[in-house]
Amino acid sequence: MSEKSLSADALKGTEFASEPLSYDVRKTRAAPPDNQETHDEPASEKPVLHPGEAPDGGLTAWLVVVAANLILFSTVGLSNSWGVFQAYYEENLLRHISPSAIAWIGSVQYALMYLPALVTGRLFDLGYFKIPCFAASCVLVMCTFLVAECTQYQHFFLIQGLGIGMCCGIIVGPALVVVSHWFYKKRGLALSLTAIGASCGGTMFPVVAQNLIPSIGFKWTVRVFGFILMVTLGMGNIFLKRRLPPVNVRGGFFNFKIFRNAAYSIFCISGIMAFLGLYTALTYMSVSAVAIGVSKKSSFYILAIANASSTFGRVSAGLLGDKVGALNTMATFTAVAGIITFTWPFAKNEIRLIVISSIYGFSTGGYLALFTVVAVEMGTIEDAGRRVGMFMSLAAFGAIAGPPISGAISTASGGFVDAGYYAGGIIMCADILLLLARYLHLGSLRGKC
């Protein structure tokens, strides 16, 4: 980099800035050879980025929110519809396979939606963003069409579990982080509005499946999903755009020095535990509905209701997070999710199950809308992608193990009561760790955090 200050004019015509940016430049000594590092000063002159200068609005910023919304609709929304596939596979295509084994397909999909964020977050910080997103989008559409051709368990596991899950994971992390480039004071609101896409997808896909499977069959229903993804992912890739230039922050893909921040470390542990429990009800709610006598048609709608209500949870959490603090809001919503998970197996009729699914969707929506905000705020914006990616990758271990463990518990106990106790208890433990992380980060029992 030259010794001159990096100006806004130098960024014109690139994808990194659509409006003037200002920087403070700190002059350092001459850079050492490539194989040497100085430990007291940066190796070269670097711009100090000011997240407070984010536009917090404007056409380009809100188009980025729309684009990220479409990305989450196509990835998280599709994955959150797994309960529909779980119920259909148990009753039709994979009747000879245990529910716990079938759940591994969905849990791998959930986990891979977060696990690659460790790599993609770091690559995003370095500037590799558009090409990986586009390539993963193309493969995701192809895998969706291939699901229609699957006939055996291993086919579904490879295509729907590994293939779709990995593609979703490559896209989701950077799509969430790039929104933080454009918003600072309104970051909670922007990310919660972005997360609405996941709720809309999780609502629409089950409803479409319920209405199309009886008329055109499973194969063509999945192909319709593929055509929908072609449109939504295509538009998302067009409008998704970063604002800040790439920065090569030291530390590699997995920077262990970040864990010197005790609050961030506890926050990551809480994420692992939360994801162990949060996906249990989403995975088995449709199955449990059929078990208590709810019609198959209505059971699909119960999952759609849970995902629809999460829309209101995400928006409410974003508004509250900007007012009282993201971590404060997140802890409250997580506590509600844990309590509702305890009560879910005791809903013995359709009305009670609808009420519980609505509250559950609302509360989990609040958690999923804000974890990115908390991870971003526990450090600088320069390596926000890596920090969010590390949290998501660690949380993936909870997502991959949670539904199969719950499935094994329900199979062994002959119902979902023990699975509800397990999932609810683990979520409440995660909430306690969130409160501990809040105290370590804030250094006080009171205050906005």
C-alpha positions as CSV (number, residue, x, y, z in Angstrom):
1,M,0.0,0.0,0.0
2,S,1.3,3.5,-0.8
3,E,2.2,6.0,1.9
4,K,-0.7,8.2,0.8
5,S,-3.9,8.3,2.7
6,L,-6.7,6.1,1.4
7,S,-9.3,8.4,0.1
8,A,-12.9,8.0,-1.0
9,D,-11.9,8.7,-4.6
10,A,-9.6,5.7,-4.6
11,L,-12.6,3.5,-3.9
12,K,-14.9,4.8,-6.6
13,G,-15.9,2.3,-9.2
14,T,-15.3,-0.7,-7.0
15,E,-17.8,-2.9,-5.2
16,F,-16.5,-1.8,-1.8
17,A,-18.0,1.6,-1.7
18,S,-21.0,3.3,-3.2
19,E,-20.7,6.5,-1.3
20,P,-17.9,8.6,0.3
21,L,-16.0,6.9,3.1
22,S,-13.5,8.6,5.4
23,Y,-10.5,7.0,7.0
24,D,-7.8,7.8,9.5
25,V,-4.4,6.6,8.5
26,R,-1.7,5.8,11.0
27,K,1.8,6.0,9.6
28,T,4.1,3.2,10.6
29,R,7.7,2.2,9.9
30,A,8.6,0.6,6.7
31,A,7.2,-2.8,6.2
32,P,9.7,-5.7,6.9
33,P,10.3,-8.6,4.5
34,D,7.4,-11.0,3.8
35,N,8.8,-13.6,6.1
36,Q,9.2,-11.3,9.1
37,E,6.7,-9.5,11.4
38,T,7.0,-6.7,13.9
39,H,5.2,-7.4,17.1
40,D,4.7,-3.9,18.4
41,E,3.3,-2.2,15.2
42,P,1.4,-3.2,12.1
43,A,3.5,-4.5,9.2
44,S,2.1,-1.8,6.9
45,E,0.0,1.3,6.8
46,K,-3.7,0.4,7.3
47,P,-6.9,2.4,7.2
48,V,-8.8,2.5,10.5
49,L,-12.4,1.9,9.6
50,H,-15.2,3.7,11.4
51,P,-18.4,1.6,11.6
52,G,-20.2,4.6,12.9
53,E,-19.9,6.2,9.5
54,A,-22.2,3.5,8.0
55,P,-25.1,5.2,6.2
56,D,-27.8,3.4,8.3
57,G,-30.1,3.7,5.3
58,G,-30.4,4.7,1.7
59,L,-31.4,2.8,-1.4
60,T,-28.2,0.7,-1.7
61,A,-28.2,-0.2,2.0
62,W,-31.8,-1.3,1.9
63,L,-31.3,-3.2,-1.3
64,V,-28.6,-5.1,0.5
65,V,-31.1,-6.0,3.2
66,V,-33.6,-7.2,0.6
67,A,-30.8,-9.3,-1.1
68,A,-29.7,-10.8,2.2
69,N,-33.4,-11.4,3.0
70,L,-33.8,-13.4,-0.2
71,I,-30.6,-15.4,0.6
72,L,-31.9,-16.4,4.0
73,F,-35.3,-17.2,2.4
74,S,-33.6,-19.7,0.1
75,T,-31.2,-21.2,2.7
76,V,-32.3,-21.0,6.3
77,G,-36.0,-20.9,5.2
78,L,-35.5,-24.2,3.2
79,S,-33.6,-25.8,6.0
80,N,-36.2,-24.8,8.6
81,S,-38.8,-26.7,6.6
82,W,-37.0,-30.0,7.3
83,G,-39.8,-31.0,9.6
84,V,-42.0,-31.5,6.5
85,F,-39.5,-33.8,4.9
86,Q,-39.0,-35.6,8.2
87,A,-42.7,-36.4,8.5
88,Y,-43.0,-37.4,4.8
89,Y,-39.9,-39.6,4.8
90,E,-41.0,-41.4,7.9
91,E,-44.4,-42.2,6.4
92,N,-43.5,-42.8,2.8
93,L,-40.1,-43.0,1.2
94,L,-38.0,-44.1,4.2
95,R,-40.6,-46.1,6.2
96,H,-38.0,-48.8,7.0
97,I,-35.5,-46.2,8.5
98,S,-35.7,-45.1,12.2
99,P,-36.8,-41.5,12.9
100,S,-33.5,-40.9,14.6
101,A,-31.5,-42.0,11.5
102,I,-33.7,-39.8,9.3
103,A,-33.2,-36.9,11.6
104,W,-29.5,-37.1,10.8
105,I,-30.2,-35.8,7.3
106,G,-31.8,-32.7,8.7
107,S,-29.3,-32.2,11.5
108,V,-26.4,-32.4,9.1
109,Q,-28.1,-29.8,6.9
110,Y,-28.6,-27.6,10.0
111,A,-25.0,-28.0,11.1
112,L,-23.5,-27.4,7.6
113,M,-25.6,-24.2,7.4
114,Y,-23.3,-22.8,10.1
115,L,-20.1,-24.9,10.0
116,P,-18.5,-23.5,6.8
117,A,-18.8,-19.9,8.3
118,L,-15.4,-20.4,9.9
119,V,-13.9,-20.4,6.4
120,T,-16.4,-18.2,4.6
121,G,-16.2,-15.5,7.3
122,R,-12.5,-15.2,7.0
123,L,-12.6,-15.2,3.2
124,F,-15.2,-12.4,3.4
125,D,-12.8,-10.3,5.4
126,L,-10.2,-10.9,2.8
127,G,-12.5,-9.9,0.0
128,Y,-13.6,-13.2,-1.4
129,F,-17.3,-12.9,-1.4
130,K,-19.3,-12.7,-4.7
131,I,-17.8,-15.7,-6.5
132,P,-18.2,-18.2,-3.7
133,C,-21.8,-17.0,-3.1
134,F,-22.7,-17.4,-6.7
135,A,-21.1,-20.8,-7.1
136,A,-22.8,-22.1,-4.0
137,S,-26.1,-20.7,-5.2
138,C,-25.8,-22.6,-8.5
139,V,-24.9,-25.9,-6.7
140,L,-27.8,-25.4,-4.2
141,V,-30.3,-25.2,-7.0
142,M,-28.9,-28.3,-8.7
143,C,-29.0,-30.3,-5.4
144,T,-32.6,-29.3,-4.9
145,F,-33.6,-30.7,-8.3
146,L,-31.5,-33.9,-7.5
147,V,-33.5,-34.5,-4.3
148,A,-36.5,-35.3,-6.5
149,E,-34.5,-38.2,-8.0
150,C,-33.4,-39.7,-4.7
151,T,-34.8,-43.1,-3.7
152,Q,-32.5,-44.4,-0.9
153,Y,-31.4,-43.1,2.5
154,Q,-27.8,-42.6,1.4
155,H,-29.0,-40.5,-1.6
156,F,-31.0,-38.2,0.6
157,F,-28.1,-37.9,3.1
158,L,-25.5,-37.0,0.5
159,I,-27.7,-34.6,-1.6
160,Q,-30.0,-33.1,1.0
161,G,-27.9,-33.3,4.1
162,L,-24.4,-32.7,2.8
163,G,-24.9,-31.0,-0.5
164,I,-27.7,-28.5,0.4
165,G,-26.3,-28.0,3.9
166,M,-22.8,-27.1,2.6
167,C,-24.1,-24.7,0.0
168,C,-26.3,-22.9,2.5
169,G,-23.3,-22.6,4.8
170,I,-21.2,-21.0,2.2
171,I,-23.8,-18.3,1.6
172,V,-25.4,-17.6,4.9
173,G,-22.5,-16.2,7.0
174,P,-21.2,-13.6,4.5
175,A,-24.8,-12.5,3.7
176,L,-25.4,-11.7,7.4
177,V,-22.1,-9.9,7.9
178,V,-22.4,-7.7,4.8
179,V,-25.5,-6.1,6.3
180,S,-23.4,-4.9,9.2
181,H,-21.3,-2.9,6.7
182,W,-24.2,-0.7,5.9
183,F,-25.8,-0.3,9.4
184,Y,-24.5,0.7,12.8
185,K,-27.1,2.5,15.0
186,K,-29.8,0.5,13.2
187,R,-27.9,-2.8,13.0
188,G,-30.3,-4.8,15.2
189,L,-33.3,-3.7,13.1
190,A,-31.5,-4.3,9.8
191,L,-30.4,-7.8,10.8
192,S,-33.8,-8.7,12.2
193,L,-35.5,-7.5,8.9
194,T,-32.9,-9.6,7.1
195,A,-33.8,-12.6,9.2
196,I,-37.5,-12.3,8.1
197,G,-36.5,-14.0,4.9
198,A,-35.8,-17.2,6.9
199,S,-39.2,-17.0,8.5
200,C,-40.9,-16.4,5.2
201,G,-39.1,-19.4,3.6
202,G,-39.8,-21.6,6.6
203,T,-43.5,-20.6,6.3
204,M,-43.9,-20.8,2.5
205,F,-42.1,-24.1,1.7
206,P,-44.3,-26.2,4.1
207,V,-47.5,-24.6,2.8
208,V,-46.4,-25.2,-0.8
209,A,-45.5,-28.8,0.0
210,Q,-48.9,-29.4,1.7
211,N,-50.8,-28.1,-1.3
212,L,-48.7,-29.5,-4.1
213,I,-47.7,-33.0,-2.9
214,P,-51.3,-34.4,-3.1
215,S,-51.8,-32.9,-6.6
216,I,-48.5,-33.2,-8.4
217,G,-46.5,-35.6,-6.2
218,F,-43.3,-35.3,-4.2
219,K,-40.9,-35.1,-7.1
220,W,-42.5,-32.2,-8.9
221,T,-43.1,-30.4,-5.6
222,V,-39.3,-30.5,-4.9
223,R,-38.7,-29.3,-8.5
224,V,-41.0,-26.3,-7.9
225,F,-38.8,-25.6,-4.9
226,G,-35.8,-25.6,-7.2
227,F,-37.5,-23.1,-9.6
228,I,-38.3,-20.8,-6.7
229,L,-34.7,-20.9,-5.5
230,M,-33.5,-20.0,-9.0
231,V,-35.4,-16.7,-8.8
232,T,-34.7,-15.8,-5.2
233,L,-31.0,-16.7,-5.2
234,G,-30.5,-15.0,-8.6
235,M,-31.9,-11.7,-7.3
236,G,-30.0,-12.1,-4.0
237,N,-26.7,-12.4,-5.8
238,I,-27.4,-9.4,-8.0
239,F,-28.1,-6.9,-5.1
240,L,-25.8,-8.3,-2.4
241,K,-22.9,-5.8,-2.1
242,R,-20.2,-5.0,0.5
243,R,-19.4,-1.4,1.5
244,L,-16.0,-1.7,3.2
245,P,-12.7,-2.8,1.5
246,P,-11.2,-6.1,2.5
247,V,-8.7,-6.1,5.4
248,N,-6.1,-8.8,6.1
249,V,-6.4,-9.0,9.8
250,R,-3.8,-11.2,11.4
251,G,-4.8,-14.4,13.1
252,G,-5.7,-16.9,10.4
253,F,-9.0,-18.6,9.9
254,F,-9.5,-19.6,13.5
255,N,-7.9,-17.0,15.8
256,F,-7.5,-18.4,19.3
257,K,-6.5,-15.0,20.6
258,I,-10.1,-13.9,20.3
259,F,-11.0,-16.4,23.1
260,R,-9.0,-14.2,25.5
261,N,-12.2,-12.2,25.5
262,A,-14.0,-14.2,28.2
263,A,-17.4,-12.8,27.2
264,Y,-17.0,-14.0,23.6
265,S,-15.8,-17.5,24.8
266,I,-18.8,-17.9,27.0
267,F,-21.1,-16.7,24.3
268,C,-19.7,-19.3,21.9
269,I,-20.3,-22.1,24.5
270,S,-23.8,-20.9,25.0
271,G,-24.4,-21.0,21.2
272,I,-23.3,-24.7,21.1
273,M,-25.8,-25.5,23.9
274,A,-28.6,-23.4,22.5
275,F,-28.4,-25.2,19.1
276,L,-28.4,-28.6,20.8
277,G,-32.0,-27.8,21.9
278,L,-33.5,-25.2,19.6
279,Y,-34.0,-27.4,16.6
280,T,-35.7,-30.3,18.5
281,A,-39.2,-28.8,18.4
282,L,-38.8,-27.6,14.8
283,T,-37.8,-31.1,13.7
284,Y,-40.4,-33.1,15.5
285,M,-43.4,-30.8,15.8
286,S,-45.1,-32.1,12.7
287,V,-44.4,-35.7,13.8
288,S,-45.7,-35.1,17.3
289,A,-48.8,-33.5,15.9
290,V,-49.7,-36.6,13.9
291,A,-49.0,-38.7,17.0
292,I,-51.7,-37.0,19.0
293,G,-54.3,-37.3,16.2
294,V,-53.8,-34.1,14.2
295,S,-54.4,-34.7,10.5
296,K,-51.4,-34.8,8.2
297,K,-52.6,-31.7,6.4
298,S,-52.8,-29.7,9.6
299,S,-49.5,-31.0,10.9
300,F,-47.7,-29.3,7.9
301,Y,-49.4,-26.0,8.8
302,I,-48.3,-26.2,12.4
303,L,-44.7,-26.0,11.3
304,A,-45.6,-23.1,8.9
305,I,-47.3,-21.3,11.8
306,A,-44.1,-21.7,14.0
307,N,-42.0,-20.2,11.2
308,A,-44.5,-17.4,10.5
309,S,-44.6,-16.3,14.1
310,S,-40.8,-16.2,14.1
311,T,-41.1,-13.3,11.7
312,F,-42.7,-11.2,14.4
313,G,-40.1,-12.4,16.9
314,R,-37.2,-11.4,14.7
315,V,-38.6,-7.9,14.1
316,S,-39.5,-7.4,17.8
317,A,-36.1,-8.6,18.9
318,G,-34.4,-6.2,16.4
319,L,-36.3,-3.2,17.7
320,L,-35.8,-4.1,21.3
321,G,-32.1,-4.9,20.7
322,D,-31.4,-1.4,19.4
323,K,-33.2,0.0,22.5
324,V,-32.1,-2.1,25.4
325,G,-29.2,-4.1,24.0
326,A,-28.9,-7.2,21.8
327,L,-27.6,-9.5,24.5
328,N,-30.3,-8.5,27.0
329,T,-33.0,-9.1,24.4
330,M,-31.5,-12.4,23.3
331,A,-31.3,-13.8,26.8
332,T,-35.0,-13.0,27.4
333,F,-36.2,-14.6,24.2
334,T,-34.0,-17.7,24.8
335,A,-35.6,-18.2,28.3
336,V,-39.1,-18.1,26.7
337,A,-37.9,-20.7,24.1
338,G,-36.7,-23.0,26.9
339,I,-39.9,-22.8,28.8
340,I,-42.0,-23.5,25.8
341,T,-39.8,-26.5,24.8
342,F,-40.7,-28.0,28.2
343,T,-44.4,-27.6,27.6
344,W,-44.5,-28.6,23.9
345,P,-44.9,-32.4,24.5
346,F,-47.9,-31.8,26.8
347,A,-50.0,-30.2,24.1
348,K,-52.5,-32.9,23.4
349,N,-54.8,-31.2,20.9
350,E,-54.4,-29.1,17.8
351,I,-55.4,-25.8,19.4
352,R,-52.8,-26.1,22.2
353,L,-50.1,-27.2,19.7
354,I,-50.8,-24.1,17.5
355,V,-50.5,-21.8,20.5
356,I,-47.2,-23.4,21.6
357,S,-45.8,-23.4,18.1
358,S,-46.6,-19.7,17.7
359,I,-44.9,-18.8,21.0
360,Y,-42.0,-21.1,20.2
361,G,-41.5,-19.6,16.7
362,F,-41.6,-16.1,18.2
363,S,-39.0,-16.8,20.8
364,T,-36.6,-18.7,18.6
365,G,-36.9,-16.0,16.0
366,G,-35.5,-13.5,18.5
367,Y,-32.5,-15.7,19.2
368,L,-31.7,-16.4,15.6
369,A,-32.1,-12.7,14.6
370,L,-29.6,-11.4,17.2
371,F,-26.7,-13.8,17.5
372,T,-24.9,-12.1,14.6
373,V,-25.4,-8.7,16.2
374,V,-23.8,-9.8,19.5
375,A,-20.8,-11.5,17.8
376,V,-20.2,-8.4,15.7
377,E,-20.3,-6.1,18.7
378,M,-17.7,-8.2,20.7
379,G,-14.9,-6.8,18.6
380,T,-14.0,-4.5,15.6
381,I,-15.7,-4.4,12.3
382,E,-12.5,-5.3,10.4
383,D,-12.7,-9.0,11.4
384,A,-16.4,-9.3,12.0
385,G,-16.7,-12.0,9.4
386,R,-14.2,-14.2,11.1
387,R,-15.7,-13.6,14.5
388,V,-19.3,-14.4,13.3
389,G,-17.9,-17.4,11.4
390,M,-16.2,-18.8,14.5
391,F,-19.4,-18.6,16.5
392,M,-21.5,-20.2,13.8
393,S,-19.0,-23.0,13.2
394,L,-18.9,-23.8,16.9
395,A,-22.7,-23.6,17.2
396,A,-22.9,-26.1,14.3
397,F,-21.7,-28.9,16.6
398,G,-24.8,-28.4,18.6
399,A,-27.0,-28.3,15.6
400,I,-25.7,-31.5,14.2
401,A,-26.2,-33.5,17.4
402,G,-29.4,-32.0,18.8
403,P,-32.2,-33.5,16.6
404,P,-30.7,-37.1,16.5
405,I,-30.2,-37.1,20.3
406,S,-33.8,-35.9,20.7
407,G,-35.0,-38.6,18.2
408,A,-33.1,-41.3,20.1
409,I,-34.6,-40.1,23.4
410,S,-38.2,-40.1,22.0
411,T,-37.7,-43.5,20.4
412,A,-36.4,-45.0,23.6
413,S,-39.1,-43.4,25.8
414,G,-42.0,-43.9,23.4
415,G,-43.0,-40.2,23.3
416,F,-41.7,-36.7,23.2
417,V,-41.9,-35.8,26.9
418,D,-38.3,-36.8,27.8
419,A,-37.0,-35.2,24.5
420,G,-38.8,-32.0,25.6
421,Y,-37.2,-32.1,29.0
422,Y,-33.8,-32.6,27.4
423,A,-34.1,-29.9,24.8
424,G,-35.7,-27.4,27.2
425,G,-33.1,-28.0,29.9
426,I,-30.2,-27.5,27.5
427,I,-31.7,-24.3,26.2
428,M,-32.1,-22.9,29.8
429,C,-28.4,-23.8,30.5
430,A,-27.5,-21.8,27.4
431,D,-29.6,-18.9,28.6
432,I,-27.6,-18.9,31.9
433,L,-24.4,-18.7,30.0
434,L,-25.8,-15.8,27.9
435,L,-26.4,-13.9,31.2
436,L,-22.8,-14.7,32.3
437,A,-21.4,-13.5,29.0
438,R,-23.5,-10.3,29.4
439,Y,-22.0,-9.7,32.8
440,L,-18.4,-10.3,31.6
441,H,-18.9,-8.0,28.6
442,L,-20.6,-5.2,30.5
443,G,-18.9,-5.7,33.9
444,S,-22.2,-4.9,35.6
445,L,-25.5,-6.4,36.4
446,R,-27.3,-3.4,34.8
447,G,-27.0,-1.5,31.6
448,K,-27.5,-1.8,27.9
449,C,-25.6,-4.8,26.3
